[in-house]
Amino acid sequence: MGSEQRALRLVVTGGGTGGHTYPALTAVRALQARLAAERRGVDVLWVGTAKGLEARIAPAEGISFEPVATGKVRRSKNPLKLISPANVRDMLRVPWGAFQARSLIRRFGPDVVLATGGYVAVPVGLAARSCRAPLVVHEQTVRLGLANKVLARAATRVAVSSESTLPLLPESARSTAVVTGNPVRPAVLTGRPDKAVAALGLYGFDPSLPTVYVTGGAQGSVQINTLVADVLPWLLERANVVHQCGPANEADLHARAARLPADLMGRYFLTGFLGPELPDVLALADVVVSRSGAGTLAELTALGKAAVFVPLASSAGNEQAHNAAHLEQAGAAVALLGTVTPDHLRAALGPLLEDEPRRTAMAARAREHGRPDAAERLVDVLLSVARRG
């Protein structure tokens, strides 16, 4: 009998938001599943910020977590504002974070390091380079984040979610780049429309009409909620609607919904939050109205959903607007940019709801941009550069 292979040792860094954290977690789970099939384990250490989302998610998922110091660069078109006291103070934290990260990496001895962006990825990624540990950088957005722009030059391989990101990479990094897509949680791809109807009691929905799913993320979006509420009677004459509005917004929207005509009420399901039902709701939806974060785009394109995007104007580097515009240019979505009014939303939704072939064509184009196997592709990259144990 041959000796059992030792566990692969992986350091993960990245976080602050779900857009950096959840793709990393999905990749970790895919790597664990891949190596478990080969009867090999994975020892994972997540290095992040003490106050970031990753500090809660990693321990909750049974992954060892260590915090390091880091600093946030507050962007501004005014160069003088880049040397603000807050920026200077945070930038002075970076060397200490790099020292902490180098110490952790030397002690853990990773076979490979995965960096998914966020400010914490910079000191950890640079520490990986100085310790000569293979570094894989993954970019979720169409544009290139600041952290990954820095790390791309130090990376062994750069994984991107879209071909359009490749020209934005530093020239020295382009030869190491590969398009993997953005990892999507497997559960999102397994939904069933009939389960959504049963779980949420959507028996008042009209099966002859398309279904619209409205979401502003887990906390909801006041902007999207207001737009939808302002067009609701018009919308319900043309579609069934599942509206996930965020817990803080639910009471006000229920009060507005109570004034709907009786014949339309049965087509409207309002909830503050969707949990395990989300994959089934996505399967039921013919059109999605949402923000356009990288994770949302990855899920909707993997599923092949027609979408109307209302980008978050305050997203870093205006990345949500770039994400939405990228798909709109391909005919795979509608992007409502700038100041958005109820009339804009009606103009975007009307043709999709009233013209099924148009809706189907947009969904097909969205699917062309989807990569449901992105996590497996990223695992391929990690294993291709990992030190052999």
Buried (B, 14 or more C-beta within 10 A) or exposed (E): EEEEEEBBBBBBBBBBBBBBBBBBBBBBBBBBBBBEEEEBBBBBBBBBBEEBBBBBBBEEEEBEBBBBBBBBBEEEEEEEEBEEEEBEEBBEBBEBBBBBBBBBBEEBBBBBBBBBBBBBBBBBBBBBBBBEBBBBBBBBBBBBBBBBBBBBBBBBBBBBBBEBBBEBBEEEBEEBBBBBBBBBBBEBBEBEBEBBBEBBEBEEBEEEBBBBBBBBBEEBBBBBBBBBBBBBEBBBEBBBBBBBBBEEBBEBBEEBBEEBEEEBEBBBBBBBBBEEBBBBBBBBBBBBBBBBBBBBBBBBBBBBBBBBBBBBEEBBEBBBBBBBBBBBEBEBBBBBBEEBEBEBBBEBBBEBBEEEEEBBBBBEBBBEBBBBBBBBBBBBBBBEBBEEE
